[in-house]
Amino acid sequence: MEITQSIKEAVAKAVSELYQHEVQESEVQVTPTRKEFEGDYTVLVFPFTRAAKKAPPVLAEELGNYLTENVDDIAGFNVIKGFLNLVISDAYWSKFLLSLSAQEDYGKHASNGKTAVVEYSSPNTNKPLHLGHVRNILLGWSMSKILDTAGYDVKRVQIINDRGVHICKSMLAWQKYGEGNTPESLGKKGDHLVGEYYVVYNNEEKEQRAILKAAGDENEPQILQEAREMLRKWEANDPETRKLWATMNGWVYAGFNETYKNLGVSFDKLYYESETYLLGKDMIEKGLEKGVFYKEEDGSVWTDLTDVKLDKKIVLRSDGTSVYVTQDLGTAQERYKDFQMDKSIYVVGNEQDHHFKVLFEILKRLGESYADNLYHLSYGMVELPSGKMKSREGTVVDADDLMNEVVVVAREESLERGDVSGLTVESQQEAWRRIGMAALKFHMIRVTPRKNMLFDPKESVDIQGQSGPFVQYSYVRTKSVLAKAGDWDIDISAYQTPQPQEKELLTIIRKYPDTILEAAKNYDPSLIANYAYELAKSYNKFFHDIPILRAETEAGKGFRLTLTQVVGRVLTSALGLLGIEVPERM
């Protein structure tokens, strides 16, 4: 049995036997002992003082004596005020390490029989994926991996915003100024080409507005009127308009897929707004019958959420057309039909916080069975140091430029250190790609999602800092140590003198399964990133402080090699939850 679980059971039993008070194991708090105190694990005794009718130090002393006598792996204890610090027997650490070495998938939890849907990316088809999408995608992918490892059957989805006047703007600009150019004829990614025509459109509309304003004309610019007319044709299923729409969206999808492949992410199902924008209207009718919605005199339909401080919200316009929340109501219902999910996570920026509060509240009032298990994984903006990576769009940094930049920075840093000498050109390119992408992903994920963040490509590849490459380097170090050891098969059970650095490593490793569950529960992949950094930092300290291959005894050598092997395995797993690959060389 895992040591903290043994301690919790023993404390609960002690309180029951010594003080005739029943305690649930979940009420017993056990944490690693702080480094300034002697001991390995600490029990907080304050919650039991009332039942025991004892002062905290006296209670801790009595519990310490009980645990020492009744738990084989507890060798001693000391008391600091209301804290009981337990010393774990030396023999325990070898047993624990042996159990870890036998678990190839350590940290992976058994299936809980539940399904979780994670929605992320959700782009518009009028421009490339950009910097904000990168954070969204990386958080969503990592969250899906964490939930999968926590025992869920995970479905990865996105809703693609492929209709509306903004899509028609790109189409119109290409129709007017494209001269028949295609991604193939120009040698460009399709999403970049379409995005360029969106910029062309916006520049033309801006120029027309300026002319109208100077003339005192309050009419809409001609080009905007044409875009609206194109949307009307699209909605009327005009064949030519639909054909152009399908062609240009096809260019964009090909570009998106290339970007997704380079980011190492995928989806199980795609939802298209062109197919979902009419959904939800039947829910409005049912809601009117239930009194969830009401009609105004102009025929528009609203819901009153003022009792939960969400104001009044329109759900159908007076002409019967839907708004975004209406579509999202229908899409949520469609998704439940598809997956019968127990949990649904929407990865969307914090500018949509209010929208999701409204959406979830309406679904609850409609009595949808899944409404209590919806979560908005809200994240903050990403900013770049001034002057970095100007986008071809002139307004935002696109995802492809960002990925190219971090790989270039990784290459420059690696060449400066001479890390890849002796590798083939292909192996060098692959190493730089893995290092650069690790830098990008780790840096994006290590910050708690709700916080705004600054992404600095140079800082992200710092092999000495809190970075993906540092964690990768620590993994490569474990591989190097094991390679130098060659074939080894050493009995470690005789190793009875574990060092503080070894105990610290094992204590950190012990936290890995619980950290996965905590990250899943809190929808926070940054917990995994920070865990990986903590483990990597501890291993590097161990590597510098303790001889491994020149250990004093064979059992000690085997213990440290086994520990190195387990650390490498856990680092690989933790990085994998962040979507990061480990390199063989750096």
C-alpha positions in Angstrom: 0.0 0.0 0.0 1.2 3.5 -0.8 2.8 5.1 2.3 0.6 8.2 2.7 -2.5 6.0 2.4 -1.0 3.7 5.2 -0.5 6.8 7.4 -4.0 8.1 6.8 -5.5 4.7 7.7 -3.4 4.3 10.8 -4.2 7.9 12.0 -7.9 7.3 11.5 -7.6 4.0 13.4 -5.5 5.6 16.2 -8.1 8.4 16.8 -10.8 5.8 16.9 -9.0 3.5 19.4 -7.4 6.1 21.6 -10.2 8.7 21.7 -13.3 6.8 20.6 -13.9 9.3 17.7 -14.6 8.1 14.2 -12.5 9.9 11.5 -12.6 9.5 7.7 -9.3 8.9 6.0 -10.1 11.9 3.8 -10.0 14.1 6.9 -6.4 13.2 7.6 -3.9 15.6 6.1 -0.5 14.2 5.2 2.2 16.2 3.4 5.9 15.9 2.8 7.8 17.3 5.7 9.3 20.8 5.2 13.1 20.6 4.5 14.0 22.6 7.6 12.6 19.8 9.9 13.6 16.2 10.5 11.2 13.7 9.0 9.7 12.6 5.7 5.9 13.1 6.1 3.9 15.4 8.4 0.5 14.8 9.9 -1.6 17.8 11.0 -3.2 17.0 14.3 -5.2 20.1 15.0 -8.4 18.7 13.5 -8.5 16.0 16.2 -7.8 18.1 19.3 -11.4 18.6 20.2 -12.3 14.9 20.1 -9.1 13.9 22.0 -9.5 16.8 24.5 -5.7 17.1 24.4 -3.3 19.9 23.6 -1.8 19.6 20.1 1.7 18.7 21.2 0.4 16.0 23.6 -2.0 14.6 21.0 0.8 14.5 18.4 3.1 12.6 20.8 0.4 10.0 21.5 -0.4 9.6 17.8 3.4 9.3 17.0 3.8 6.5 19.6 0.8 4.7 18.2 2.0 5.0 14.6 5.6 3.9 15.4 4.3 0.8 17.1 1.6 -0.1 14.5 3.0 0.9 11.1 6.1 -1.1 10.0 7.4 1.6 7.7 7.5 4.3 10.4 10.8 4.3 12.2 10.3 7.4 14.4 8.8 10.8 14.8 9.2 14.2 16.3 6.7 16.9 17.3 6.8 20.6 16.4 3.8 22.3 18.0 0.7 20.7 16.3 2.6 19.0 13.6 3.6 15.3 13.8 6.7 14.7 11.6 7.2 11.0 10.8 10.5 9.3 9.9 10.0 6.6 7.3 12.2 3.5 7.6 15.1 3.1 5.3 13.8 -0.3 4.1 10.6 1.4 2.8 12.4 3.4 0.1 13.9 0.4 -1.6 10.6 -1.4 -1.6 8.9 1.7 -3.0 11.5 2.2 -5.7 11.2 -1.5 -6.7 7.4 -1.1 -7.0 7.9 2.0 -9.2 10.4 0.3 -11.5 7.8 -2.4 -12.3 5.2 0.2 -13.4 5.8 1.2 -17.0 2.7 3.4 -17.0 3.2 4.9 -13.5 0.7 7.8 -13.0 -1.9 6.3 -15.4 -5.2 5.8 -13.5 -7.7 3.1 -14.3 -10.8 3.9 -16.3 -13.5 5.6 -14.3 -16.1 4.8 -16.9 -16.8 8.4 -17.6 -16.6 10.4 -20.9 -15.1 13.9 -21.1 -15.4 16.2 -24.1 -12.8 18.9 -24.6 -13.4 21.7 -27.2 -10.5 23.8 -28.3 -9.1 25.8 -31.2 -12.5 26.8 -32.8 -11.0 29.1 -35.5 -12.6 31.3 -38.1 -12.0 30.3 -41.8 -10.9 33.8 -42.9 -7.4 33.8 -41.5 -4.6 31.6 -40.2 -4.4 30.3 -36.6 -2.7 33.0 -34.5 -0.9 33.4 -31.2 -4.0 33.3 -29.1 -5.1 30.1 -30.8 -1.7 28.5 -29.9 -2.3 29.0 -26.2 -5.9 27.7 -26.7 -4.8 24.6 -28.6 -2.0 23.7 -26.3 -4.1 24.1 -23.2 -6.9 22.0 -24.8 -4.6 19.3 -26.0 -2.8 19.0 -22.6 -6.1 19.0 -20.7 -7.4 16.2 -22.9 -4.2 14.2 -22.2 -4.5 14.8 -18.5 -8.1 13.8 -18.4 -7.3 10.6 -20.4 -4.6 9.7 -17.9 -6.9 10.5 -15.0 -9.2 7.7 -16.3 -11.7 9.5 -18.6 -12.6 8.4 -22.1 -11.8 11.7 -23.8 -13.3 13.1 -27.0 -11.5 16.0 -28.6 -13.7 18.4 -30.7 -13.7 21.8 -32.2 -16.4 24.0 -33.7 -15.2 25.8 -36.9 -16.7 29.2 -37.5 -17.0 28.8 -41.3 -20.0 31.1 -42.1 -21.0 34.7 -41.6 -20.2 38.1 -43.2 -16.5 37.9 -42.0 -16.0 34.8 -44.1 -17.7 36.5 -47.1 -15.3 39.4 -46.8 -12.3 37.2 -47.7 -14.3 35.5 -50.5 -15.3 38.9 -51.9 -11.8 40.3 -51.9 -10.5 37.2 -53.7 -13.3 37.4 -56.2 -12.4 41.0 -56.9 -8.6 41.0 -56.7 -7.5 37.4 -56.6 -6.9 37.0 -60.4 -7.5 33.3 -60.0 -4.6 32.8 -57.7 -4.6 29.6 -55.6 -2.3 28.2 -52.9 -0.8 25.9 -55.4 -0.1 28.6 -58.0 1.5 30.9 -55.5 3.2 28.2 -53.3 1.4 29.4 -50.2 -0.5 27.8 -47.4 -4.2 28.1 -48.0 -5.0 29.8 -44.7 -2.3 32.4 -45.3 -3.6 33.2 -48.7 -7.2 33.6 -47.6 -6.0 35.6 -44.6 -4.2 38.0 -47.0 -7.5 38.7 -48.8 -9.2 39.4 -45.5 -6.6 42.1 -45.0 -7.2 43.4 -48.5 -10.9 43.6 -47.8 -10.4 45.5 -44.5 -8.1 48.0 -46.1 -10.5 48.6 -49.0 -13.5 49.0 -46.6 -11.4 51.4 -44.4 -10.5 53.5 -47.5 -14.2 53.6 -48.7 -15.3 54.7 -45.2 -12.8 57.5 -45.1 -14.1 58.7 -48.5 -17.7 58.6 -47.4 -16.9 60.3 -44.2 -15.1 63.2 -46.0 -18.1 63.6 -48.2 -20.6 63.6 -45.3 -22.2 60.4 -46.6 -23.5 58.1 -43.9 -24.2 55.1 -46.1 -22.3 51.9 -45.6 -19.2 51.4 -47.8 -20.1 49.7 -51.1 -17.8 46.8 -50.4 -19.5 46.0 -47.1 -22.9 46.1 -48.9 -21.5 43.6 -51.4 -20.3 41.3 -48.6 -23.7 41.4 -47.0 -25.3 40.5 -50.3 -22.8 37.6 -50.7 -23.9 36.3 -47.2 -27.6 36.5 -48.3 -26.7 34.5 -51.4 -24.9 32.0 -49.3 -27.9 31.6 -47.0 -30.1 31.2 -50.1 -27.8 28.4 -51.3 -26.7 30.2 -54.4 -24.6 27.6 -56.3 -21.8 29.9 -57.3 -21.4 31.5 -53.9 -21.5 28.1 -52.2 -18.9 26.7 -54.6 -16.5 29.6 -53.9 -17.1 29.2 -50.2 -16.3 25.5 -50.3 -13.2 26.1 -52.4 -11.7 28.8 -50.2 -12.7 27.0 -46.9 -10.9 23.9 -48.4 -7.8 25.9 -48.8 -8.0 27.1 -45.2 -8.6 23.6 -43.8 -5.6 22.2 -45.6 -3.5 25.0 -44.0 -5.0 24.4 -40.5 -4.3 20.7 -40.8 -0.6 21.4 -41.5 -0.4 23.7 -38.5 -2.2 21.2 -36.3 0.2 18.5 -37.4 3.2 20.7 -36.6 1.7 21.4 -33.1 1.1 17.6 -32.7 -2.6 17.8 -32.0 -5.7 16.3 -33.5 -9.5 16.0 -33.1 -12.1 13.2 -32.9 -15.0 15.3 -34.3 -15.4 18.6 -36.1 -18.5 20.7 -35.8 -19.1 23.4 -38.4 -21.1 26.5 -37.7 -22.6 26.3 -41.2 -24.3 23.1 -40.0 -25.1 24.2 -36.4 -26.2 27.8 -36.8 -29.8 26.8 -37.1 -29.7 24.5 -34.1 -31.2 25.6 -30.8 -34.4 27.1 -32.1 -36.4 24.1 -31.0 -34.9 24.6 -27.5 -36.2 28.1 -27.5 -39.7 26.9 -28.2 -39.5 24.4 -25.3 -38.1 27.1 -23.1 -41.0 29.4 -24.0 -43.4 26.7 -22.8 -41.5 26.3 -19.6 -41.2 30.0 -18.9 -37.4 30.1 -19.3 -37.8 32.6 -22.2 -40.4 35.3 -23.0 -41.3 37.3 -26.1 -41.1 41.0 -26.5 -43.7 43.0 -28.6 -41.4 43.0 -31.6 -41.3 39.2 -31.6 -37.7 38.8 -30.2 -37.2 36.2 -27.5 -35.3 36.9 -24.3 -34.4 35.3 -21.0 -34.2 37.2 -17.7 -31.2 36.2 -15.7 -31.1 39.3 -13.5 -31.7 37.1 -10.4 -28.2 35.6 -10.9 -26.7 39.0 -11.9 -26.4 38.1 -15.6 -28.9 40.7 -16.9 -31.4 40.0 -19.7 -30.3 38.1 -22.8 -31.7 37.9 -26.3 -31.9 34.4 -27.7 -33.8 35.1 -31.0 -34.0 38.3 -32.9 -37.3 39.8 -34.0 -36.8 38.4 -37.5 -36.4 34.9 -36.1 -32.6 34.6 -36.6 -30.5 33.2 -33.9 -27.6 34.7 -31.9 -24.4 33.0 -30.8 -25.8 31.7 -27.5 -28.7 30.1 -29.4 -26.4 28.2 -31.6 -24.3 27.2 -28.6 -27.4 25.8 -26.9 -28.1 23.7 -29.9 -24.5 22.6 -30.3 -24.3 21.6 -26.6 -27.4 19.4 -27.1 -26.0 17.9 -30.3 -22.8 17.1 -28.5 -24.6 15.3 -25.7 -26.4 13.2 -28.3 -23.1 12.3 -29.9 -21.2 11.4 -26.7 -23.5 11.3 -23.7 -20.5 13.0 -21.9 -20.2 13.2 -18.1 -18.1 16.3 -18.4 -17.7 19.0 -21.1 -14.8 21.5 -21.2 -14.8 24.6 -23.4 -11.3 26.1 -23.9 -12.1 29.7 -24.8 -10.5 33.1 -23.9 -11.6 35.0 -20.9 -13.3 37.7 -23.1 -16.1 35.1 -23.3 -16.5 34.6 -19.5 -19.9 36.2 -19.5 -21.1 34.3 -22.5 -20.4 31.0 -20.9 -22.0 31.9 -17.6 -25.2 32.8 -19.6 -25.0 29.6 -21.7 -24.6 27.3 -18.7 -27.3 29.1 -16.7 -29.8 28.8 -19.6 -29.0 25.1 -20.0 -29.6 24.5 -16.3 -33.0 26.3 -16.4 -33.9 24.2 -19.4 -33.3 21.2 -17.3 -30.6 19.6 -19.5 -29.2 16.6 -17.8 -25.6 17.5 -18.6 -25.8 21.2 -17.6 -24.1 20.8 -14.2 -21.0 19.2 -15.7 -20.0 22.0 -18.1 -16.8 24.0 -17.5 -15.3 27.0 -19.2 -11.5 26.7 -19.2 -10.9 30.4 -19.4 -7.5 31.7 -20.3 -5.8 35.1 -20.5 -4.1 36.9 -23.3 -0.6 36.2 -24.6 1.7 39.1 -25.2 5.0 39.3 -26.9 8.0 41.5 -26.3 7.7 44.6 -28.5 9.1 44.3 -32.0 9.1 40.5 -32.0 7.9 38.5 -34.9 5.7 40.9 -36.9 2.9 39.0 -38.5 2.3 39.0 -42.3 -1.2 40.2 -41.3 0.2 43.3 -39.7 -2.0 42.9 -36.7 -1.4 39.5 -35.0 1.3 36.9 -34.9 0.2 33.7 -36.7 0.9 30.3 -35.4 3.3 29.2 -38.2 5.5 32.2 -37.7 5.6 31.5 -34.0 6.6 27.9 -34.4 9.3 28.8 -37.0 10.7 31.4 -34.7 11.1 29.1 -31.6 12.8 26.5 -33.8 15.2 29.1 -35.2 16.0 30.3 -31.7 16.5 26.7 -30.5 18.9 26.1 -33.4 20.9 29.2 -32.7 21.2 28.4 -29.0 22.2 24.8 -29.7 24.8 25.7 -32.3 26.3 28.2 -29.8 26.6 25.5 -27.2 27.8 22.8 -29.7 25.2 20.4 -28.4 24.5 18.6 -31.7 27.9 18.0 -33.0 28.3 14.6 -34.5 24.6 14.3 -35.5 23.4 13.9 -39.1 21.8 17.0 -40.6 18.4 15.2 -40.4 19.0 14.4 -36.7 20.0 18.0 -36.0 16.9 19.3 -37.6 14.7 16.9 -35.6 16.4 17.8 -32.4 16.0 21.5 -33.0 12.3 21.0 -33.8 11.7 19.0 -30.6 13.6 21.5 -28.5 11.8 24.5 -30.1 8.4 23.0 -29.8 9.1 22.0 -26.2 10.1 25.6 -25.5 6.9 26.9 -27.0 4.5 24.4 -25.3 6.1 24.4 -21.8 6.3 28.2 -21.7 2.6 28.5 -22.8 1.3 25.9 -20.4 3.4 26.6 -17.3 1.4 29.7 -16.4 -2.0 29.2 -14.7 -4.5 29.5 -17.6 -6.5 32.4 -16.2 -3.4 34.7 -16.0 -2.2 36.8 -18.9 1.3 35.9 -20.0 4.3 37.1 -21.8 5.9 34.8 -24.3 9.6 35.5 -25.0 11.1 32.9 -27.5 14.6 33.4 -26.3 13.7 32.9 -22.6 11.6 29.9 -23.5 14.6 27.9 -24.8 16.9 28.8 -21.8 18.3 25.4 -20.8 19.1 26.8 -17.4 15.7 28.3 -16.7 12.2 27.0 -15.9 11.7 25.8 -19.5 10.8 22.8 -21.6 14.4 22.4 -22.9 15.6 22.2 -19.2 13.2 19.4 -18.5 14.2 17.7 -21.8 17.9 18.1 -20.9 17.2 16.4 -17.5 15.6 13.5 -19.3 18.6 13.3 -21.8 20.9 13.2 -18.7 19.0 10.2 -17.3 19.5 8.4 -20.7 23.2 9.3 -20.7 23.7 7.9 -17.2 21.9 4.6 -18.1 23.9 4.3 -21.4 27.2 4.7 -19.5 26.1 2.0 -17.1 25.5 -0.5 -19.9 23.7 -3.7 -18.9 23.0 -3.9 -15.2 20.9 -6.1 -13.1 21.6 -5.3 -9.4 19.6 -6.3 -6.3 18.7 -3.0 -4.6 16.9 -4.6 -1.6 20.2 -4.5 0.4 20.5 -0.7 0.1 19.5 0.5 3.5 21.0 4.0 3.7 19.0 6.3 1.3 20.4 9.8 1.1 18.2 12.9 1.6 18.5 13.7 -2.2 17.2 10.2 -3.0 14.3 10.5 -0.6 13.4 13.9 -2.0 13.3 12.5 -5.5 11.1 9.6 -4.5 8.8 11.9 -2.5 8.4 14.0 -5.6 7.8 10.9 -7.8 5.2 9.7 -5.3 3.2 12.9 -5.9 2.8 12.3 -9.7 -0.5 10.3 -9.8 -2.1 12.7 -7.3 -0.8 15.7 -9.3 -2.5 14.3 -12.4 -5.8 14.0 -10.5 -5.4 17.5 -9.2 -4.7 18.9 -12.6 -7.8 17.1 -14.0 -10.0 18.3 -11.1 -8.8 21.9 -11.4 -8.6 22.0 -15.2 -5.1 23.3 -14.9 -2.3 21.8 -17.0 0.2 24.2 -15.4 0.3 21.9 -12.4 1.9 19.2 -14.6 4.4 21.7 -16.2 5.5 22.9 -12.7 5.7 19.3 -11.4 7.9 18.3 -14.3 10.2 21.2 -13.6 10.3 20.3 -9.9 11.3 16.7 -10.7 13.9 17.8 -13.2 15.5 20.3 -10.8 15.6 17.7 -8.0 17.2 15.1 -10.3 19.9 17.5 -11.4 20.7 18.3 -7.8 20.9 14.5 -7.1 23.1 14.0 -10.1 25.6 16.7 -9.0 25.6 15.7 -5.3 25.5 11.9 -5.3 27.9 9.5 -7.2 25.8 7.1 -9.3 28.1 4.9 -11.3 30.8 5.1 -8.6 28.4 4.5 -5.6 30.0 3.0 -2.5 28.2 -0.3 -2.9 26.7 -2.3 -5.7 23.3 -2.1 -4.1 23.7 1.7 -3.9 24.7 1.8 -7.6 21.7 -0.3 -8.5 19.4 1.9 -6.4 20.6 5.1 -8.1 20.4 3.6 -11.6 16.9 2.4 -10.9 16.0 5.8 -9.5 17.5 7.4 -12.6 15.4 5.1 -14.9 12.2 5.9 -13.0 12.9 9.6 -13.2 13.4 9.4 -16.9 10.2 7.5 -17.3 8.1 10.0 -15.2 9.7 13.0 -17.0 8.7 11.4 -20.4 5.2 10.8 -19.1 4.8 14.3 -17.7 6.1 16.0 -20.8 3.8 13.8 -22.9 0.9 15.3 -21.0 2.0 18.7 -22.2 2.3 17.4 -25.8 6.1 17.5 -25.6 8.4 14.9 -27.2 11.7 14.0 -25.5 14.9 14.1 -27.7 17.7 11.6 -27.6 20.4 14.3 -27.8 20.6 17.9 -27.0 
